[in-house]
Amino acid sequence: MTKTNAVTPDELKRVEAYLRKTFGAPTIKVKGRQKAADAAEVYVGDEFLGVVSKDTEDGELCYQFSMTILDIDLA
């Protein structure tokens, strides 16, 4: 897996629309990251949810969503 170019504003909108539809959550927001241009942060309202990274694998563009769930959040 090789990380590539910065995530564009159009890609942010498209990924946001996909996540909203997939999770049925209209308050999901996807925002670009200042320190990592090939990734974006995902929020539900004001709460940080995870990171979406832009990758190319075997010449195909994909976006990977990574979310950490803390044990204390499962209570």
N, C-alpha and C positions, 0 to 999 in steps of 0.2 A: 504494500500500500504506500502510495506516495502522495503527500499533500501538495496541492497546487495553488493556483491563483486565489486572490481575495474573493470573498463572497460578495456578490454585487447586490445593490438595493433590490433589483428585480428578483434575484434568487431568495433574498430574505422574505419578500412578500409571498413568493410561491411556496416556500417551505412553511411559512406561518399558516397559509391557507390550508395546506395539506394536514398539518398537525391539528388545526382547529376542527377540520372535517373528521379526521381519523379518531380523535379523542372526544368529539362532541363538546368542545370547550371553546366558546367564542372569546374568552378572555385571554387565551394564549397569545403572547407577543414574542417575536423573534427579533433580537437586536444584535447588530454587529459588535464585535469586540475590538477594542483599540489595540491591544497588545498581540492579538493573533488574528490577522486579517482573513485567514482561511477557516475561521470558526465564528459561530454566533451563539449568543446566550438565549435560553428559552425561559420565559416567565409565565406564570399563571397569576394574573393581576400583578401585584408587586413582589410576589414570592419567586425566587430563583428556583427553577426546576431542573435544568441541565444544560448541556452544550451540544450543538450540532456542528460537526466538522465536515468540511468539503474535501472529498477524496477522489482520486482516480485509481481504478483497479482494472488492469488489463485493458487500458484505454477507454474505460467507461466511467462516466461521472456518477458519483453517488454522494449521499449525505448520511452521515452516521450520527444517531442521537444517543447520547450517553447521559444517564441519570443515576445519581448516587442516592440511595435510601438509607438514612441513618436508623439505627435500632430504636432510638428514642422517638422517632417519627411513627413507629409501628404501634405505639402504646394505645 
